Each structure stands twice: as structure tokens, then as C-alpha cells.
Amino acid sequence: MTRLKHSLRDLIKVLVVFTVCTCVFYMALRMVHEEYERQHRYDPPGGTAIKVYQPLEQPWTDRLSIFFRLGE
């Protein structure tokens, strides 16, 4: 009977440690997420930035042909 008690006590210790570690890990992930949420990723560029991509107006048949050829 004492062996069962010791095994049960060890199991409870492991579960408590696992639960605490999981909670700490979860809180750390939340802190990192909140830190990245504060950053503005899509601010307009400053300085002398220029737009380098200007899409050309193509007829829809050409675009469909490219779609079938490239599979995009």
C-alpha cells in the first residue's frame, strides 16, 4: 500500500510541475505576441522610396493563357 501511495504522490508531483511549466510557457508566448502586436509593420516607407512594381493592363485572355501555362 505504501508503494501505491508513493507512486501516486510522484504522479501528482509530475502533473503539478507539468501544469506549472505549461502555464509559464503559455504566458511567455502571450508576452511575445503582445510585443509583436505593438509594432507597426505596414507603415509607409520614409525617405526617397519609390514604387518599383507597376502592373500592366493585359487583356483577360492573355492572363488566362499565362494561368494555364504556368499553373498559377
N, CA, C and O of each residue as an XYZ file, in Angstrom:
288
protein
N       0.823     -1.197      0.000
C       0.000      0.000      0.000
C       0.864      1.257      0.000
O       0.503      2.253     -0.628
N       1.979      1.226      0.683
C       2.835      2.417      0.703
C       3.464      2.668     -0.656
O       3.716      3.810     -1.041
N       3.716      1.575     -1.379
C       4.280      1.746     -2.722
C       3.278      2.463     -3.620
O       3.668      3.313     -4.421
N       2.011      2.139     -3.500
C       0.968      2.805     -4.269
C       0.873      4.279     -3.891
O       0.701      5.131     -4.763
N       0.985      4.587     -2.604
C       0.941      5.978     -2.154
C       2.115      6.776     -2.716
O       1.954      7.916     -3.152
N       3.295      6.162     -2.701
C       4.478      6.853     -3.231
C       4.344      7.081     -4.740
O       4.704      8.143     -5.249
N       3.834      6.099     -5.433
C       3.643      6.246     -6.875
C       2.616      7.326     -7.177
O       2.801      8.132     -8.090
N       1.552      7.339     -6.423
C       0.514      8.347     -6.623
C       1.044      9.743     -6.304
O       0.745     10.697     -7.022
N       1.823      9.869     -5.238
C       2.403     11.159     -4.869
C       3.380     11.642     -5.952
O       3.405     12.827     -6.284
N       4.184     10.719     -6.499
C       5.104     11.089     -7.573
C       4.344     11.516     -8.825
O       4.740     12.461     -9.508
N       3.268     10.826     -9.117
C       2.449     11.187    -10.267
C       1.853     12.581    -10.099
O       1.839     13.368    -11.044
N       1.371     12.882     -8.924
C       0.801     14.199     -8.653
C       1.873     15.277     -8.764
O       1.603     16.358     -9.287
N       3.084     15.003     -8.282
C       4.183     15.964     -8.404
C       4.489     16.259     -9.869
O       4.665     17.412    -10.261
N       4.548     15.208    -10.659
C       4.842     15.382    -12.083
C       3.743     16.188    -12.755
O       4.036     17.077    -13.554
N       2.500     15.901    -12.452
C       1.392     16.645    -13.046
C       1.410     18.115    -12.639
O       1.131     18.990    -13.459
N       1.734     18.389    -11.389
C       1.796     19.780    -10.931
C       2.939     20.515    -11.640
O       2.754     21.641    -12.102
N       4.097     19.900    -11.726
C       5.234     20.534    -12.399
C       4.913     20.752    -13.876
O       5.211     21.811    -14.429
N       4.308     19.757    -14.511
C       3.926     19.889    -15.911
C       2.942     21.039    -16.110
O       3.086     21.817    -17.053
N       1.956     21.153    -15.244
C       0.956     22.208    -15.351
C       1.585     23.587    -15.157
O       1.276     24.525    -15.892
N       2.460     23.706    -14.175
C       3.123     24.988    -13.928
C       3.997     25.376    -15.118
O       3.966     26.525    -15.560
N       4.766     24.440    -15.631
C       5.630     24.731    -16.779
C       4.806     25.107    -18.011
O       5.193     26.000    -18.764
N       3.684     24.439    -18.220
C       2.818     24.765    -19.340
C       2.254     26.174    -19.199
O       2.191     26.912    -20.182
N       1.847     26.552    -18.004
C       1.322     27.902    -17.776
C       2.399     28.964    -17.997
O       2.126     30.006    -18.591
N       3.603     28.710    -17.529
C       4.700     29.661    -17.726
C       5.006     29.813    -19.214
O       5.194     30.930    -19.697
N       5.058     28.703    -19.939
C       5.317     28.752    -21.376
C       4.217     29.523    -22.098
O       4.504     30.322    -22.989
N       2.966     29.292    -21.723
C       1.840     29.990    -22.340
C       1.931     31.492    -22.091
O       1.708     32.288    -23.003
N       2.255     31.878    -20.874
C       2.372     33.307    -20.556
C       3.525     33.941    -21.332
O       3.411     35.081    -21.784
N       4.620     33.224    -21.489
C       5.743     33.751    -22.258
C       5.350     33.955    -23.713
O       5.712     34.964    -24.317
N       4.618     33.014    -24.278
C       4.155     33.173    -25.655
C       3.214     34.367    -25.792
O       3.270     35.091    -26.786
N       2.368     34.571    -24.817
C       1.456     35.723    -24.860
C       2.214     37.036    -24.790
O       1.861     38.000    -25.469
N       3.271     37.074    -23.958
C       4.078     38.292    -23.851
C       4.769     38.596    -25.176
O       4.799     39.747    -25.611
N       5.318     37.580    -25.810
C       5.977     37.779    -27.098
C       4.959     38.237    -28.141
O       5.245     39.129    -28.939
N       3.785     37.636    -28.136
C       2.740     38.024    -29.088
C       2.335     39.487    -28.894
O       2.187     40.220    -29.872
N       2.158     39.911    -27.658
C       1.778     41.298    -27.390
C       2.869     42.261    -27.831
O       2.573     43.350    -28.321
N       4.127     41.871    -27.662
C       5.233     42.725    -28.085
C       5.211     42.923    -29.598
O       5.419     44.037    -30.079
N       4.963     41.862    -30.343
C       4.922     41.979    -31.795
C       3.658     42.662    -32.291
O       3.667     43.242    -33.377
N       2.587     42.612    -31.540
C       1.357     43.292    -31.941
C       1.517     44.807    -31.883
O       0.825     45.522    -32.608
N       2.400     45.303    -31.052
C       2.597     46.748    -30.914
C       3.364     47.345    -32.088
O       3.280     48.549    -32.329
N       4.096     46.540    -32.808
C       4.880     47.050    -33.929
C       3.967     47.329    -35.120
O       3.030     46.580    -35.397
N       4.258     48.409    -35.805
C       3.506     48.765    -37.000
C       4.292     48.257    -38.198
O       5.281     48.867    -38.605
N       3.848     47.139    -38.760
C       4.588     46.513    -39.840
C       4.329     47.168    -41.180
O       5.170     47.084    -42.075
N       3.204     47.809    -41.339
C       2.815     48.302    -42.644
C       2.808     49.823    -42.722
O       1.965     50.407    -43.402
N       3.734     50.459    -42.036
C       3.855     51.901    -42.143
C       4.372     52.260    -43.536
O       5.137     51.498    -44.127
N       3.966     53.402    -44.057
C       4.506     53.809    -45.359
C       6.006     54.073    -45.234
O       6.467     54.568    -44.206
N       6.762     53.748    -46.272
C       8.208     53.943    -46.188
C       8.559     55.422    -46.146
O       7.879     56.255    -46.744
N       9.609     55.726    -45.444
C      10.070     57.102    -45.358
C      11.250     57.327    -46.288
O      11.824     56.376    -46.818
N      11.602     58.567    -46.479
C      12.762     58.866    -47.307
C      12.406     58.940    -48.782
O      11.324     59.392    -49.155
N      13.333     58.489    -49.609
C      13.176     58.611    -51.057
C      12.759     57.291    -51.690
O      13.240     56.945    -52.768
N      11.884     56.562    -51.044
C      11.424     55.280    -51.580
C      10.558     55.513    -52.810
O       9.784     56.469    -52.867
N      10.697     54.631    -53.791
C       9.890     54.717    -54.996
C       9.193     53.381    -55.220
O       9.650     52.341    -54.748
N       8.092     53.425    -55.939
C       7.357     52.211    -56.249
C       8.024     51.543    -57.443
O       8.220     52.177    -58.480
N       8.374     50.267    -57.306
C       9.109     49.588    -58.378
C       8.230     48.658    -59.191
O       8.672     48.160    -60.226
N       7.030     48.412    -58.773
C       6.150     47.496    -59.495
C       4.943     48.259    -59.980
O       4.184     48.813    -59.184
N       4.765     48.288    -61.279
C       3.586     48.909    -61.859
C       2.953     47.876    -62.788
O       3.476     47.613    -63.871
N       1.843     47.295    -62.374
C       1.241     46.240    -63.201
C       0.755     46.788    -64.538
O       0.219     47.892    -64.630
N       0.960     45.982    -65.558
C       0.493     46.346    -66.886
C      -0.918     45.815    -67.082
O      -1.260     44.724    -66.623
N      -1.717     46.593    -67.761
C      -3.076     46.149    -68.053
C      -3.025     45.191    -69.239
O      -2.694     45.588    -70.356
N      -3.352     43.942    -68.989
C      -3.363     42.936    -70.041
C      -4.797     42.483    -70.271
O      -5.618     42.505    -69.354
N      -5.091     42.077    -71.488
C      -6.428     41.511    -71.720
C      -6.596     40.223    -70.906
O      -5.626     39.521    -70.619
N      -7.815     39.938    -70.552
C      -8.050     38.773    -69.692
C      -7.688     37.477    -70.392
O      -7.397     36.486    -69.722
N      -7.696     37.451    -71.713
C      -7.327     36.219    -72.430
C      -5.839     35.916    -72.261
O      -5.449     34.756    -72.122
N      -5.002     36.971    -72.271
C      -3.565     36.753    -72.047
C      -3.308     36.258    -70.627
O      -2.492     35.361    -70.415
N      -3.994     36.833    -69.674
C      -3.813     36.409    -68.285
C      -4.275     34.971    -68.085
O      -3.651     34.216    -67.339
N      -5.366     34.590    -68.748
C      -5.851     33.220    -68.663
C      -4.865     32.252    -69.310
O      -4.649     31.150    -68.805
N      -4.272     32.661    -70.417
C      -3.272     31.837    -71.087
C      -2.060     31.615    -70.178
O      -1.558     30.496    -70.083
N      -1.589     32.670    -69.511
C      -0.464     32.543    -68.575
C      -0.849     31.635    -67.410
O      -0.038     30.833    -66.947
N      -2.069     31.762    -66.946
C      -2.539     30.917    -65.844
C      -2.473     29.444    -66.218
O      -2.001     28.622    -65.432
N      -2.943     29.106    -67.413
C      -2.932     27.698    -67.829
C      -1.519     27.202    -68.134
O      -1.202     26.040    -67.880
N      -0.672     28.073    -68.674
C       0.691     27.672    -68.992
C       1.527     27.422    -67.745
O       2.226     26.412    -67.656
N       1.457     28.342    -66.778
C       2.300     28.270    -65.589
C       1.630     27.563    -64.425
O       2.304     27.137    -63.487
N       0.347     27.438    -64.474
C      -0.365     26.775    -63.378
C      -0.453     27.621    -62.135
O      -0.533     27.079    -61.033
N      -0.441     28.920    -62.270
C      -0.500     29.807    -61.101
C      -1.902     30.317    -60.905
O      -2.156     31.079    -59.971
